[in-house]
Amino acid sequence: MNAAIVSLSPYQPGKPIDELARELGISDIIKLASNENPRGPGDQVRNALRGVFDNLSLYPDGSGYRLKQALAEHLDVPLAGITLGNGSNDVLELAARVALEPGAEAIVAEHAFVVYRLATLAAGAKLVTVPAVRFGTDLDGFLNSITAATRMMFIANPNNPTGTWVTQEALVAFLDAVPAHIWVVLDEAYQEYVELPGFPDAMTLLSRYPNLIVTRTFSKIHGLASLRVGYAVSSPVFADLLNRIRQPFNVNSMALAAAEAALGDQEFVRTSRQLNRDGLQFLTGALTQLGLACIPSAGNFVTVDVGREARPVYDAMLRHGVIVRPIAEYGLPRHLRITVGLPEQNQRCIDSLARVLSQ
């Protein structure tokens, strides 16, 4: 038996609406816990899905050719460097399985996405955690942590759950210093939300750094979280290795059709980005007015220090029908992560939090 897997704790997702409804017997519930797009998918996605129903008895295209071709054109990258996954979690795990083995090490940041830890330890490798600087990734700390056993580094940009980010200048200097045999996984699940000067354009760096792997998802701004489709862009050499262990038909037909349609609907992306910009500004301002400290965020969520243990605050908000995310498992026991919702959801969240904190 794999002792490393026995020692792992399962990933804990945000609380589902149906579960809360069963537990408390309430129906007026909003979920701002899992960084989903509150708009849902766009009309082009909905139309594309209707065209798949008649072929549900058939296996999907195992290569995902049409979606990969659309991604290659949209991102201006070689088709041979694209690997599709059942969500970006899938390709993160595949990357760890390719690069890591017992005795190897992977480096992650403090407060980093827990899946990096799960993937590393499941591969039998050692996890090296670099302390955060102002809740963000310390790239110099990563470089100082390299040993002869280092084989992989995971960097989320922006980072989940803190929302922090690294700049193009800092990333390029870092990649210049990383030995070529160490794989750098840059997780860009929230990239489409970012509107910051100096934020990296990772796709332009792939040809310069063959050891760079960029992962993205359709679960966030595109609103396809339930369909589970993500992808990695890497050198064709690494993509070939990923595809050797990728499960057959790991992306279903509905996900393939929806993702292709979503990629073609950039107006939906722009509108979602604007909605997020306004919502993030509102939430940050309202939380600050409550006297709470927010971590500056480049994603579609804000992480806030509630000034006390966060779990009881979270539990009390549940009774108001508001689901947010306590993140003690990320080393932040006083913080809640709040997803940007629709305007009325954002206001209700703030009203609920203010009531709980005043009690």
DOLO-664495 format. One record per residue (C-alpha): residue in three letters; x, y, z. Coordinates in steps of 0.25 Angstrom, whole numbers, plus 5000, padded with zeros to 4 digits. Each point is the difference from the previous one (the first is absolute). Last residue first. Example, Ala and Ser with C-alpha at 12.3 -4.5 7.8 and 13.67 -1.06 7.14 Angstrom:
SER505549965029
ALA499449865002
END
This chain:
GLN490851605071
SER500650114991
LEU500949914992
VAL498849914996
ARG499250124996
ALA501150064992
LEU500349874993
SER498649984996
ASP499850144995
ILE501449984992
CYS499549874994
ARG498650064996
GLN500750124993
ASN500949914992
GLN498849914996
GLU499250124995
PRO501250054992
LEU500249864994
GLY501149925006
VAL501550025003
THR500549885008
ILE500350025015
ARG501249935007
LEU499950015015
HIS501250025009
ARG500349985014
PRO500549864999
LEU501050034988
GLY500949884999
TYR499449954987
GLU499249905008
ALA499450125008
ILE499450054987
PRO498550035004
ARG499250014987
VAL498750084998
ILE498649945000
VAL498850105003
GLY498749955004
HIS499950085013
ARG500349875008
LEU501249984991
MET500550145005
ALA500149955014
ASP500849884996
TYR501050084992
VAL500150105012
PRO500349885009
ARG501149954991
ALA500750134998
GLU500750015014
ARG500150145002
GLY500350134993
VAL499249974988
ASP501350004991
VAL499550014986
THR500349924987
VAL499450064988
PHE499549934987
ASN499950014985
GLY501550014999
ALA501150115001
SER499850015015
PRO500650105010
ILE499849925014
CYS498950075008
ALA500150065014
LEU498750025007
GLY499550135006
LEU498549984995
GLN500350114990
THR501249924995
LEU499049884997
ALA499150104993
GLY501150054991
THR500649874997
LEU498649944997
PHE499750124991
GLN501350004992
LEU499949854998
GLY498650014995
ASP500350114990
ARG501249934994
ASN499349875000
LEU498850054992
GLN501050064991
ARG500849874998
SER498649934998
THR499750104989
ARG501349974993
VAL499949855001
PHE498650004994
GLU500550094989
GLN501149904998
ASP499049894996
GLY500949914991
LEU500749945012
ALA498649975006
ALA499649934987
GLU501249915000
ALA499949985015
ALA498549964999
ALA500249904989
LEU501249935007
ALA499350005013
MET498749944994
SER500949894993
ASN500749965012
VAL501450035004
ASN500949885006
PHE499649924987
PRO501249915002
GLN500750035013
ARG501350084999
ILE501249925003
ARG500750014986
ASN499350134997
LEU500950075011
LEU501249944994
ASP499750064986
ALA499650135006
PHE501450005007
VAL500749994986
PRO499050094993
SER500550115010
SER498950055009
VAL498550045000
ALA499149935010
TYR498549994999
GLY498750015008
VAL498649944999
ARG499149965011
LEU498650014996
SER499550055013
ALA501050125000
LEU499650054987
GLY499850155003
HIS501050054990
ILE500650095010
LYS500349895009
SER499849854996
PHE500650014986
THR501449985006
ARG501450034998
THR501449945002
VAL501450054995
ILE501249915000
LEU501450064999
ASN501249914998
PRO500150044986
TYR500350145004
ARG500150104988
SER498949934991
LEU499050005012
LEU500250155004
THR499050064991
MET498949915005
ALA500450055014
ASP499550144998
PRO500450055014
PHE499350125007
GLY500850134998
PRO498850085000
LEU498849945007
GLU498749964995
VAL499949855004
TYR498749924998
GLU500449924989
GLN501249955008
TYR499249935011
ALA500449864998
GLU501450044996
ASP500849895006
LEU501550014997
VAL500749875001
VAL501550014999
TRP500749874997
ILE501549995005
HIS501049954990
ALA500250144994
PRO500650065013
VAL499150115005
ALA500750144999
ASP499550054987
LEU498649955005
PHE500150095012
ALA500450124992
VAL498949984991
LEU499049995011
ALA500550125007
GLU499950094988
GLN498649944996
THR499450025013
VAL499749915011
TRP498649995006
THR499150005013
GLY498649955000
THR500249935014
PRO499249874997
ASN500549974989
ASN501150074994
PRO499950094988
ASN500949944995
ALA500249875006
ILE501449955001
PHE500449855001
MET501449964999
MET500649864995
ARG501249915000
THR500850045013
ALA500949895005
ALA501350074998
THR499550115008
ILE499250134997
SER499550075012
ASN500750134998
LEU499450014986
PHE498649995006
GLY500350105011
ASP500450104989
LEU498649974994
ASP499350045013
THR498549974996
GLY499050095007
PHE499450025014
ARG500950125003
VAL501249914998
ALA499649855000
PRO500849895007
VAL500649904989
THR499449865002
VAL500849884995
LEU499249884997
LYS500749864999
ALA499649914989
GLY499249875000
ALA499150044988
ALA498850015010
LEU500950105008
THR500250094988
ALA498650004995
LEU499350025014
ARG501050115003
TYR499750074986
VAL498549985002
VAL500150085013
PHE500150144992
ALA501150085007
HIS499950065013
GLU501549985002
ALA500749994987
VAL500349874993
ILE501349924997
ALA500049864995
GLU501149905004
ALA500449864994
GLY500349885009
PRO498849924996
GLU499650054986
LEU499650134993
ALA500050064986
VAL499049924993
ARG499049975012
ALA500150155004
ALA499750044986
LEU498849915000
GLU499550055013
LEU500050144995
VAL499449964987
ASP498849945008
ASN499950125009
SER499850094988
GLY498649934998
ASN499949874994
GLY501250024991
LEU500450044986
THR501550014997
ILE500550104990
GLY501550014995
ALA499749934987
LEU499050104996
PRO501150104999
VAL499750145007
ASP499350124995
LEU499150015012
HIS498750014992
GLU500549914989
ALA500549895008
LEU498850005009
ALA499149994988
GLN500849884995
LYS500049945014
LEU498550015001
ARG499849944986
TYR501049895003
GLY499549955013
SER500949884998
GLY499149905006
ASP498850054991
PRO498949975009
TYR499349865002
LEU498749994993
SER498749985008
LEU499950145003
ASN499950034985
ASP498650074999
PHE500250095012
VAL501350064994
GLY499350114992
ARG499350065012
LEU501350025007
ALA500550104989
ASN498750095002
ARG500350005015
VAL501550044998
GLN499650114990
ASP499050055010
GLY501150025011
PRO500349915012
GLY499650045014
ARG499950145004
PRO500649985014
ASN501349954994
GLU500549905010
ASN501150045010
SER499649885010
ALA499450075012
LEU499050114996
LYS498849915000
ILE498650075002
ILE498949935008
ASP498550035001
SER499549865002
ILE500149975014
GLY499949865007
LEU501250025008
GLU500849874996
ARG499349964988
ALA500150154994
LEU501550005004
GLU500249874992
ASP499350054988
ILE500850135000
PRO501349925000
LYS501050045010
GLY501450044994
PRO500949884996
GLN500849925010
TYR501149934994
PRO500249865007
SER501049995011
LEU501349934996
SER500749895009
VAL499549884993
ILE500550064987
ALA501450015005
ALA500049865005
ASN499749944987
MET499549865003
END
